[in-house]
Amino acid sequence: MHILKISLIIVIIYAILISCTTDYMAFDASTVSQCVFPIVMAIVNKVYFDRRKDIFVN
């Protein structure tokens, strides 16, 4: 789950830095899809592990 958050943060920071340092607008369809995928996967993982929390006990 942490990897998904880190991936999302890196994509957003990268797009902001590229947009600020160049005249190129880095928030295109590819960047948006790279932001949407980790959010969707985090939701899917949350639902999956909440339904099976009795299996994943210490």
N, CA, C and O atoms as a Tinker XYZ file with bonds, in Angstrom:
   232  protein
     1  N      0.823000   -1.185000    0.000000    73     2
     2  CA     0.000000    0.000000    0.000000    64     1     3
     3  C      0.868000    1.250000    0.000000    63     2     4     5
     4  O      0.529000    2.259000   -0.619000    81     3
     5  N      1.993000    1.169000    0.703000    73     3     6
     6  CA     2.885000    2.330000    0.745000    64     5     7
     7  C      3.523000    2.590000   -0.612000    63     6     8     9
     8  O      3.788000    3.737000   -0.971000    81     7
     9  N      3.767000    1.530000   -1.359000    73     7    10
    10  CA     4.360000    1.692000   -2.682000    64     9    11
    11  C      3.416000    2.456000   -3.599000    63    10    12    13
    12  O      3.863000    3.262000   -4.415000    81    11
    13  N      2.130000    2.214000   -3.474000    73    11    14
    14  CA     1.157000    2.932000   -4.303000    64    13    15
    15  C      1.146000    4.414000   -3.970000    63    14    16    17
    16  O      1.055000    5.254000   -4.866000    81    15
    17  N      1.236000    4.738000   -2.693000    73    15    18
    18  CA     1.264000    6.142000   -2.280000    64    17    19
    19  C      2.527000    6.824000   -2.772000    63    18    20    21
    20  O      2.484000    7.949000   -3.269000    81    19
    21  N      3.647000    6.138000   -2.631000    73    19    22
    22  CA     4.926000    6.700000   -3.078000    64    21    23
    23  C      4.915000    6.908000   -4.586000    63    22    24    25
    24  O      5.395000    7.930000   -5.076000    81    23
    25  N      4.373000    5.950000   -5.318000    73    23    26
    26  CA     4.285000    6.074000   -6.769000    64    25    27
    27  C      3.454000    7.280000   -7.177000    63    26    28    29
    28  O      3.834000    8.025000   -8.081000    81    27
    29  N      2.334000    7.471000   -6.521000    73    27    30
    30  CA     1.466000    8.612000   -6.816000    64    29    31
    31  C      2.169000    9.936000   -6.521000    63    30    32    33
    32  O      2.093000   10.874000   -7.314000    81    31
    33  N      2.842000   10.006000   -5.397000    73    31    34
    34  CA     3.562000   11.230000   -5.016000    64    33    35
    35  C      4.675000   11.541000   -6.008000    63    34    36    37
    36  O      4.869000   12.698000   -6.384000    81    35
    37  N      5.405000   10.519000   -6.431000    73    35    38
    38  CA     6.503000   10.728000   -7.379000    64    37    39
    39  C      5.977000   11.240000   -8.717000    63    38    40    41
    40  O      6.567000   12.145000   -9.306000    81    39
    41  N      4.889000   10.679000   -9.194000    73    39    42
    42  CA     4.320000   11.119000  -10.476000    64    41    43
    43  C      3.876000   12.572000  -10.395000    63    42    44    45
    44  O      4.125000   13.346000  -11.320000    81    43
    45  N      3.227000   12.950000   -9.311000    73    43    46
    46  CA     2.747000   14.326000   -9.164000    64    45    47
    47  C      3.914000   15.299000   -9.048000    63    46    48    49
    48  O      3.908000   16.351000   -9.687000    81    47
    49  N      4.912000   14.958000   -8.241000    73    47    50
    50  CA     6.083000   15.835000   -8.093000    64    49    51
    51  C      6.816000   15.975000   -9.420000    63    50    52    53
    52  O      7.230000   17.075000   -9.787000    81    51
    53  N      6.978000   14.874000  -10.140000    73    51    54
    54  CA     7.643000   14.915000  -11.444000    64    53    55
    55  C      6.903000   15.838000  -12.407000    63    54    56    57
    56  O      7.526000   16.664000  -13.073000    81    55
    57  N      5.590000   15.706000  -12.487000    73    55    58
    58  CA     4.809000   16.537000  -13.404000    64    57    59
    59  C      4.888000   18.008000  -13.018000    63    58    60    61
    60  O      4.979000   18.873000  -13.889000    81    59
    61  N      4.853000   18.295000  -11.730000    73    59    62
    62  CA     4.958000   19.688000  -11.279000    64    61    63
    63  C      6.326000   20.264000  -11.618000    63    62    64    65
    64  O      6.423000   21.385000  -12.118000    81    63
    65  N      7.384000   19.504000  -11.347000    73    63    66
    66  CA     8.735000   19.996000  -11.642000    64    65    67
    67  C      8.949000   20.215000  -13.129000    63    66    68    69
    68  O      9.543000   21.220000  -13.519000    81    67
    69  N      8.484000   19.310000  -13.961000    73    67    70
    70  CA     8.619000   19.476000  -15.411000    64    69    71
    71  C      7.831000   20.689000  -15.886000    63    70    72    73
    72  O      8.308000   21.456000  -16.722000    81    71
    73  N      6.628000   20.860000  -15.354000    73    71    74
    74  CA     5.799000   21.999000  -15.763000    64    73    75
    75  C      6.414000   23.329000  -15.327000    63    74    76    77
    76  O      6.301000   24.330000  -16.036000    81    75
    77  N      7.062000   23.338000  -14.163000    73    75    78
    78  CA     7.650000   24.580000  -13.651000    64    77    79
    79  C      8.956000   24.945000  -14.355000    63    78    80    81
    80  O      9.232000   26.123000  -14.582000    81    79
    81  N      9.748000   23.949000  -14.697000    73    79    82
    82  CA    11.066000   24.240000  -15.267000    64    81    83
    83  C     11.061000   24.392000  -16.778000    63    82    84    85
    84  O     11.996000   24.961000  -17.341000    81    83
    85  N     10.031000   23.897000  -17.443000    73    83    86
    86  CA     9.939000   24.029000  -18.894000    64    85    87
    87  C      8.605000   24.649000  -19.262000    63    86    88    89
    88  O      7.749000   24.869000  -18.405000    81    87
    89  N      8.439000   24.924000  -20.526000    73    87    90
    90  CA     7.162000   25.441000  -21.015000    64    89    91
    91  C      6.196000   24.319000  -21.369000    63    90    92    93
    92  O      5.079000   24.571000  -21.820000    81    91
    93  N      6.629000   23.085000  -21.163000    73    91    94
    94  CA     5.810000   21.916000  -21.479000    64    93    95
    95  C      4.845000   21.620000  -20.339000    63    94    96    97
    96  O      5.249000   21.559000  -19.177000    81    95
    97  N      3.579000   21.438000  -20.668000    73    95    98
    98  CA     2.581000   21.087000  -19.657000    64    97    99
    99  C      2.606000   19.574000  -19.471000    63    98   100   101
   100  O      2.180000   18.832000  -20.355000    81    99
   101  N      3.098000   19.120000  -18.336000    73    99   102
   102  CA     3.318000   17.697000  -18.103000    64   101   103
   103  C      2.072000   16.949000  -17.647000    63   102   104   105
   104  O      2.106000   15.723000  -17.537000    81   103
   105  N      0.990000   17.643000  -17.381000    73   103   106
   106  CA    -0.237000   16.972000  -16.963000    64   105   107
   107  C     -1.062000   16.608000  -18.190000    63   106   108   109
   108  O     -2.054000   17.268000  -18.501000    81   107
   109  N     -0.643000   15.549000  -18.886000    73   107   110
   110  CA    -1.380000   15.078000  -20.042000    64   109   111
   111  C     -2.116000   13.786000  -19.676000    63   110   112   113
   112  O     -2.175000   13.413000  -18.504000    81   111
   113  N     -2.665000   13.118000  -20.661000    73   111   114
   114  CA    -3.451000   11.909000  -20.393000    64   113   115
   115  C     -2.611000   10.807000  -19.752000    63   114   116   117
   116  O     -3.104000   10.054000  -18.912000    81   115
   117  N     -1.367000   10.717000  -20.140000    73   115   118
   118  CA    -0.481000    9.699000  -19.572000    64   117   119
   119  C     -0.235000    9.943000  -18.087000    63   118   120   121
   120  O     -0.275000    9.010000  -17.285000    81   119
   121  N      0.016000   11.181000  -17.727000    73   119   122
   122  CA     0.262000   11.521000  -16.331000    64   121   123
   123  C     -0.990000   11.307000  -15.483000    63   122   124   125
   124  O     -0.911000   10.812000  -14.359000    81   123
   125  N     -2.129000   11.678000  -16.024000    73   123   126
   126  CA    -3.382000   11.490000  -15.294000    64   125   127
   127  C     -3.647000    9.998000  -15.080000    63   126   128   129
   128  O     -4.079000    9.595000  -14.000000    81   127
   129  N     -3.392000    9.181000  -16.102000    73   127   130
   130  CA    -3.608000    7.746000  -15.941000    64   129   131
   131  C     -2.635000    7.153000  -14.933000    63   130   132   133
   132  O     -2.985000    6.213000  -14.218000    81   131
   133  N     -1.423000    7.686000  -14.864000    73   131   134
   134  CA    -0.458000    7.221000  -13.871000    64   133   135
   135  C     -0.872000    7.641000  -12.464000    63   134   136   137
   136  O     -0.450000    7.014000  -11.492000    81   135
   137  N     -1.672000    8.666000  -12.336000    73   135   138
   138  CA    -2.182000    9.087000  -11.029000    64   137   139
   139  C     -3.432000    8.305000  -10.640000    63   138   140   141
   140  O     -3.649000    8.030000   -9.460000    81   139
   141  N     -4.244000    7.950000  -11.608000    73   139   142
   142  CA    -5.492000    7.251000  -11.330000    64   141   143
   143  C     -5.236000    5.803000  -10.930000    63   142   144   145
   144  O     -5.895000    5.289000  -10.027000    81   143
   145  N     -4.292000    5.141000  -11.584000    73   143   146
   146  CA    -4.026000    3.724000  -11.317000    64   145   147
   147  C     -3.676000    3.438000   -9.854000    63   146   148   149
   148  O     -4.270000    2.526000   -9.279000    81   147
   149  N     -2.743000    4.166000   -9.215000    73   147   150
   150  CA    -2.464000    3.874000   -7.806000    64   149   151
   151  C     -3.660000    4.114000   -6.882000    63   150   152   153
   152  O     -3.826000    3.413000   -5.885000    81   151
   153  N     -4.487000    5.100000   -7.212000    73   151   154
   154  CA    -5.668000    5.373000   -6.392000    64   153   155
   155  C     -6.654000    4.207000   -6.488000    63   154   156   157
   156  O     -7.185000    3.755000   -5.473000    81   155
   157  N     -6.894000    3.726000   -7.699000    73   155   158
   158  CA    -7.802000    2.599000   -7.892000    64   157   159
   159  C     -7.258000    1.351000   -7.201000    63   158   160   161
   160  O     -8.011000    0.631000   -6.545000    81   159
   161  N     -5.975000    1.090000   -7.340000    73   159   162
   162  CA    -5.378000   -0.089000   -6.721000    64   161   163
   163  C     -5.417000    0.005000   -5.196000    63   162   164   165
   164  O     -5.599000   -1.015000   -4.530000    81   163
   165  N     -5.253000    1.178000   -4.636000    73   163   166
   166  CA    -5.340000    1.341000   -3.184000    64   165   167
   167  C     -6.747000    1.024000   -2.688000    63   166   168   169
   168  O     -6.911000    0.386000   -1.648000    81   167
   169  N     -7.746000    1.460000   -3.418000    73   167   170
   170  CA    -9.131000    1.171000   -3.047000    64   169   171
   171  C     -9.418000   -0.326000   -3.151000    63   170   172   173
   172  O    -10.030000   -0.910000   -2.257000    81   171
   173  N     -8.973000   -0.942000   -4.245000    73   171   174
   174  CA    -9.181000   -2.377000   -4.427000    64   173   175
   175  C     -8.475000   -3.170000   -3.325000    63   174   176   177
   176  O     -9.054000   -4.107000   -2.775000    81   175
   177  N     -7.238000   -2.807000   -2.999000    73   175   178
   178  CA    -6.508000   -3.490000   -1.933000    64   177   179
   179  C     -7.195000   -3.322000   -0.586000    63   178   180   181
   180  O     -7.273000   -4.273000    0.192000    81   179
   181  N     -7.686000   -2.137000   -0.306000    73   179   182
   182  CA    -8.371000   -1.876000    0.967000    64   181   183
   183  C     -9.597000   -2.769000    1.107000    63   182   184   185
   184  O     -9.813000   -3.381000    2.152000    81   183
   185  N    -10.395000   -2.837000    0.052000    73   183   186
   186  CA   -11.594000   -3.666000    0.077000    64   185   187
   187  C    -11.212000   -5.139000    0.232000    63   186   188   189
   188  O    -11.820000   -5.858000    1.025000    81   187
   189  N    -10.218000   -5.584000   -0.515000    73   187   190
   190  CA    -9.795000   -6.985000   -0.471000    64   189   191
   191  C     -9.316000   -7.382000    0.920000    63   190   192   193
   192  O     -9.757000   -8.395000    1.464000    81   191
   193  N     -8.426000   -6.598000    1.490000    73   191   194
   194  CA    -7.850000   -6.965000    2.778000    64   193   195
   195  C     -8.839000   -6.760000    3.927000    63   194   196   197
   196  O     -8.736000   -7.449000    4.942000    81   195
   197  N     -9.781000   -5.846000    3.800000    73   195   198
   198  CA   -10.814000   -5.703000    4.829000    64   197   199
   199  C    -11.747000   -6.913000    4.845000    63   198   200   201
   200  O    -12.188000   -7.351000    5.908000    81   199
   201  N    -12.042000   -7.446000    3.666000    73   199   202
   202  CA   -12.917000   -8.619000    3.602000    64   201   203
   203  C    -12.221000   -9.880000    4.117000    63   202   204   205
   204  O    -12.888000  -10.810000    4.569000    81   203
   205  N    -10.908000   -9.919000    4.053000    73   203   206
   206  CA   -10.168000  -11.110000    4.447000    64   205   207
   207  C     -9.259000  -10.882000    5.650000    63   206   208   209
   208  O     -8.234000  -11.549000    5.795000    81   207
   209  N     -9.632000   -9.949000    6.501000    73   207   210
   210  CA    -8.772000   -9.613000    7.630000    64   209   211
   211  C     -8.644000  -10.754000    8.623000    63   210   212   213
   212  O     -7.674000  -10.793000    9.380000    81   211
   213  N     -9.588000  -11.683000    8.645000    73   211   214
   214  CA    -9.454000  -12.822000    9.549000    64   213   215
   215  C     -8.348000  -13.787000    9.087000    63   214   216   217
   216  O     -7.823000  -14.545000    9.902000    81   215
   217  N     -7.995000  -13.770000    7.824000    73   215   218
   218  CA    -6.915000  -14.605000    7.301000    64   217   219
   219  C     -5.549000  -13.990000    7.620000    63   218   220   221
   220  O     -4.592000  -14.710000    7.904000    81   219
   221  N     -5.464000  -12.659000    7.573000    73   219   222
   222  CA    -4.194000  -11.952000    7.739000    64   221   223
   223  C     -4.005000  -11.453000    9.167000    63   222   224   225
   224  O     -3.927000  -10.248000    9.406000    81   223
   225  N     -3.931000  -12.377000   10.106000    73   223   226
   226  CA    -3.696000  -12.012000   11.504000    64   225   227
   227  C     -2.296000  -12.444000   11.910000    63   226   228   229
   228  O     -1.732000  -13.378000   11.340000    81   227
   229  N     -1.749000  -11.763000   12.890000    73   227   230
   230  CA    -0.403000  -12.106000   13.383000    64   229   231
   231  C     -0.482000  -13.136000   14.472000    63   230   232
   232  O      0.547000  -13.547000   15.009000    81   231
